[in-house]
Amino acid sequence: MAERPATRSTALALADERTLMRQGYRFLDEKRMLLATEMLRRLDAHHALEARLLESQRAAAAALRAGLQRH
């Protein structure tokens, strides 16, 4: 990192940069939480869909057995 002369304007510029970095980290943390929430929501939806699929497979297997027993 290049050395800067120690002046008041340099200190103010560094303070502004630090404030912007903190805001950026807060923004990214909020985005991370939103993403994690959405991922969990979709995981729950996937589990519900998987349960419906398994139930449909069971019903189809039962119907096939019943059809085969009839013939």
N, C-alpha and C positions, 0 to 999 in steps of 0.2 A: 504494500500500500504506500502510495506517495506521501511524503511528509508534508504537512500544511503548516504555515506559520500560525502561531497561537494568537489569533485576533478575536475580537468579539464577534465579528461577522462569521468567522469560521466556526466558532462555538455555536452560534445560532443556526447555521446551516447543518451542523452535525446533529443538533437537537431536533431540527425539523425532520432530518432523515431518520432519526431514531423513532420519532413519533409515527412517521409513515410506515416504518417497518413493523411497529407494534400493531398499527391498524391493519396492515396486511396479514399478520399472523392471526389476529382476531377474526378477520374475514375468512381466512382459510380454515380456521377451526370451526366456524359456523357452517361452512360448506361441507366439511368433513362430517359434522354431526347430521346434516341434512342427507348426505349420501348414505351414511350408516343407517339412518331411519328408513330410507327408501329401500335399501338392501334387505333389511329385516322384514319390511312389509311385503316385498316380492318373495322372500323366502317363505313367509306364511302362506301367501297365495299359491306358491308352488306345492307346498305340503298339502293344502286343501285339494288342489287339482290332482295330485298323486293319489290321494285317498279316493277321490271320485273314480279315477282310472282303475284302481284295484277293485273297487266295488263293481264297476262295469265288467271287468274281466271275470270276476266271480259269477256274476249273473250270466254272462255269455257262456261260461263253462257249464253252468247248471242247465241252461237251455240246450246246449249241445248234448249233454248227457241224457236229458229228457227226450230229445229228438231221436237219439240213437236207440234208446230203450223202446220207443214206440215202433221203430222199424226193425 
